[in-house]
């Protein structure tokens, strides 16, 4: 009998893709708030598909690639269309150029992760995850419509979309979600999650952008701290996993000449399942 377990995480992946598609249609119909809420819904479905895959032991390489394609639509194309349709259209050709820059950087972010994931799991996000970048744009849009009934402050919006685009393709380290209560750091993360939940319940759509913005600023502050420490000690920047950090270059571990690279193949490293990567590390 054919194994039907991969269907379960695929349902959530298709739900995420469906939300992105409906979000685009809502933007074309002039429903900005509805379009943004579909992206937020896709954000949660995207987190659930990997969780279901691990629980059901039904993860496949096909599912990983399909998940990235769905993310590009829901968190890359859909937010760019929303911003362009309701604000950047007035900028003429520069409007669609800015939107395309966001989509391009999101595609690069997803492609880079699919490649670097074959080198083994990391304890951090390399660059801003694309769902977080999408949440920043949609959160600002929801807050603007709640306060003013329209998107305002186009200059800030331009800086926001360019900043998120840059952070997605950067090497800045961002914290992953907590998985236990063992360390003080994980407890602080859980406290922030609880605070975020309370803020969402009380302030609703006004709370989304501030919460995401704090996360973005934390990553920048953490990176600045690591750079200052490296400058004081005189040692090169080193990732948490111990690999030397090379700005603007290849971050793969070096090898001696003549050593076979069979370990770089996913089938030899055991990376044939979605359980080997966090579902939201994109």
QUIURZI-V255023 format. One record per residue. N is the residue number from 1. PSI is psi in radians with two decimals (none if undefined). BURIAL is 1 if it has 24 or more other C-alpha atoms within 12 Angstrom, else 0. D_CENTER is the distance of its C-alpha to the mean C-alpha in whole Angstrom. Layout:
[[N:PSI:BURIAL:D_CENTER] [N:PSI:BURIAL:D_CENTER]]
This chain:
[[1:2.39:0:37] [2:2.43:0:33] [3:2.10:0:31] [4:0.03:0:29] [5:-0.62:0:26] [6:-0.23:1:23] [7:-0.60:0:24] [8:-0.93:1:22] [9:-0.52:1:19] [10:-0.52:1:19] [11:-0.74:1:20] [12:-0.64:1:17] [13:-0.77:1:15] [14:-0.55:1:18] [15:-0.70:1:17] [16:-0.79:1:14] [17:-0.70:1:15] [18:-0.72:1:18] [19:-0.70:1:16] [20:-0.71:1:15] [21:-0.80:1:18] [22:-0.59:1:20] [23:-0.74:1:18] [24:-0.76:1:19] [25:-0.66:1:22] [26:-0.66:1:22] [27:-0.71:1:22] [28:-0.52:0:24] [29:0.03:0:27] [30:0.27:0:26] [31:1.45:1:24] [32:-0.81:1:21] [33:-0.77:1:21] [34:-0.71:1:21] [35:-0.71:1:19] [36:-0.69:1:16] [37:-0.53:1:17] [38:-0.59:1:16] [39:-0.71:1:13] [40:-0.72:1:13] [41:-0.74:1:14] [42:-0.56:1:12] [43:-0.80:1:9] [44:-0.68:1:12] [45:-0.61:1:13] [46:-0.61:1:10] [47:-0.49:1:11] [48:-0.51:1:14] [49:-0.72:1:15] [50:-0.65:1:14] [51:-0.77:1:16] [52:-0.65:1:19] [53:-0.72:1:19] [54:-0.71:1:19] [55:-0.64:0:22] [56:-0.04:0:24] [57:0.81:0:24] [58:0.60:1:23] [59:2.48:1:20] [60:2.81:1:21] [61:-0.60:1:19] [62:-0.73:0:20] [63:-0.63:1:17] [64:-0.83:1:15] [65:-0.70:1:15] [66:-0.67:1:16] [67:-0.73:1:12] [68:-0.69:1:10] [69:-0.71:1:13] [70:-0.68:1:12] [71:-0.64:1:9] [72:-0.65:1:10] [73:-0.87:1:13] [74:-0.64:1:11] [75:-0.09:1:8] [76:-1.08:1:10] [77:-0.83:1:14] [78:-0.86:1:14] [79:-0.66:1:13] [80:-0.70:1:15] [81:-0.67:1:18] [82:-0.87:1:18] [83:-0.71:1:18] [84:-0.76:1:20] [85:-0.60:1:23] [86:-0.03:1:23] [87:-0.87:1:23] [88:-0.21:1:23] [89:-0.54:0:25] [90:-0.26:0:28] [91:-0.02:0:27] [92:-2.41:0:28] [93:-0.49:0:27] [94:-0.43:0:25] [95:-0.88:1:23] [96:-0.45:1:22] [97:-0.78:0:21] [98:-0.71:1:19] [99:-0.70:1:17] [100:-0.60:1:17] [101:-0.73:1:16] [102:-0.78:1:12] [103:-0.75:1:13] [104:-0.80:1:14] [105:-0.61:1:11] [106:-0.72:1:8] [107:-0.71:1:11] [108:-0.72:1:12] [109:-0.79:1:8] [110:-0.75:1:9] [111:-0.71:1:12] [112:-0.70:1:12] [113:-0.74:1:10] [114:-0.51:1:13] [115:-0.87:1:16] [116:-0.36:1:15] [117:-0.40:1:14] [118:-0.22:1:18] [119:-0.03:1:19] [120:2.79:1:18] [121:2.63:1:16] [122:2.75:1:15] [123:0.19:0:15] [124:2.91:1:12] [125:2.27:1:9] [126:1.73:1:10] [127:2.84:1:8] [128:2.20:1:6] [129:2.48:1:2] [130:-0.58:1:3] [131:-0.59:1:4] [132:-0.71:1:5] [133:-0.73:1:6] [134:-0.68:1:8] [135:-0.58:1:9] [136:-0.80:1:10] [137:-0.79:1:12] [138:-0.60:1:13] [139:-0.72:1:14] [140:-0.69:1:16] [141:-0.79:1:18] [142:-0.75:1:19] [143:-0.68:1:20] [144:-0.75:1:22] [145:-0.51:0:24] [146:-0.66:0:25] [147:-0.74:0:27] [148:-0.15:0:28] [149:0.16:0:28] [150:2.94:0:26] [151:2.27:1:23] [152:2.99:0:25] [153:1.20:0:25] [154:-0.58:1:23] [155:-0.74:0:24] [156:-0.66:0:21] [157:-0.66:1:19] [158:-0.79:1:19] [159:-0.63:0:18] [160:-0.80:1:15] [161:-0.62:1:14] [162:-0.66:1:15] [163:-0.78:1:14] [164:-0.66:1:10] [165:-0.79:1:11] [166:-0.77:1:13] [167:-0.56:1:10] [168:-0.64:1:8] [169:0.01:1:11] [170:3.07:1:12] [171:0.26:1:13] [172:2.37:1:13] [173:2.27:1:12] [174:2.48:1:10] [175:2.54:1:12] [176:2.93:1:11] [177:2.63:1:12] [178:2.54:0:16] [179:-0.15:0:18] [180:-3.13:0:21] [181:0.34:0:24] [182:-0.66:0:25] [183:2.81:0:24] [184:-0.64:0:25] [185:-0.74:0:21] [186:-0.64:0:20] [187:-0.66:0:22] [188:-0.68:0:21] [189:-0.76:0:17] [190:-0.62:0:19] [191:-0.69:0:21] [192:-0.67:0:18] [193:-0.75:0:17] [194:-0.74:0:20] [195:-0.70:0:21] [196:-0.71:1:18] [197:-0.75:0:19] [198:-0.73:0:23] [199:-0.70:0:21] [200:-0.66:0:20] [201:-0.56:0:23] [202:-0.69:0:25] [203:-0.22:0:23] [204:-2.18:0:21] [205:-0.29:1:19] [206:-0.34:1:21] [207:-0.31:1:19] [208:-0.91:1:15] [209:-0.80:1:15] [210:-0.70:1:17] [211:-0.76:1:15] [212:-0.68:1:11] [213:-0.65:1:13] [214:-0.72:0:15] [215:-0.73:1:12] [216:-0.79:1:11] [217:-0.61:0:15] [218:-0.75:0:15] [219:-0.72:1:13] [220:-0.74:1:15] [221:-0.68:0:18] [222:-0.72:0:18] [223:-0.73:1:18] [224:-0.69:0:21] [225:-0.75:0:22] [226:-0.66:1:22] [227:-0.69:0:23] [228:-0.76:0:26] [229:-0.71:0:27] [230:-0.65:0:27] [231:-0.65:0:29] [232:-0.74:0:32] [233:-0.34:0:32] [234:0.09:0:32] [235:2.58:0:30] [236:2.69:0:27] [237:2.34:1:23] [238:2.35:0:22] [239:2.89:1:19] [240:-0.53:0:19] [241:-0.05:0:20] [242:-0.02:0:23] [243:2.40:0:22] [244:2.41:0:24] [245:2.18:1:21] [246:1.89:0:22] [247:2.20:0:21] [248:0.16:0:21] [249:-2.92:0:22] [250:2.24:0:21] [251:0.17:0:20] [252:2.57:0:21] [253:2.49:0:24] [254:2.83:0:28] [255:2.78:0:30] [256:2.67:0:34] [257:2.43:0:36] [258:-0.13:0:37] [259:2.18:0:35] [260:2.63:0:33] [261:0.63:0:29] [262:-0.50:0:30] [263:-0.24:0:27] [264:-0.22:0:24] [265:2.36:0:25] [266:-0.59:1:22] [267:-0.44:0:26] [268:-0.34:0:27] [269:-0.05:0:25] [270:0.30:0:24] [271:0.97:1:21] [272:0.22:1:21] [273:2.74:1:19] [274:-0.26:1:16] [275:-0.33:1:17] [276:0.01:1:17] [277:2.58:1:13] [278:2.43:1:11] [279:-0.39:1:10] [280:0.20:1:6] [281:1.50:1:6] [282:none:1:5]]
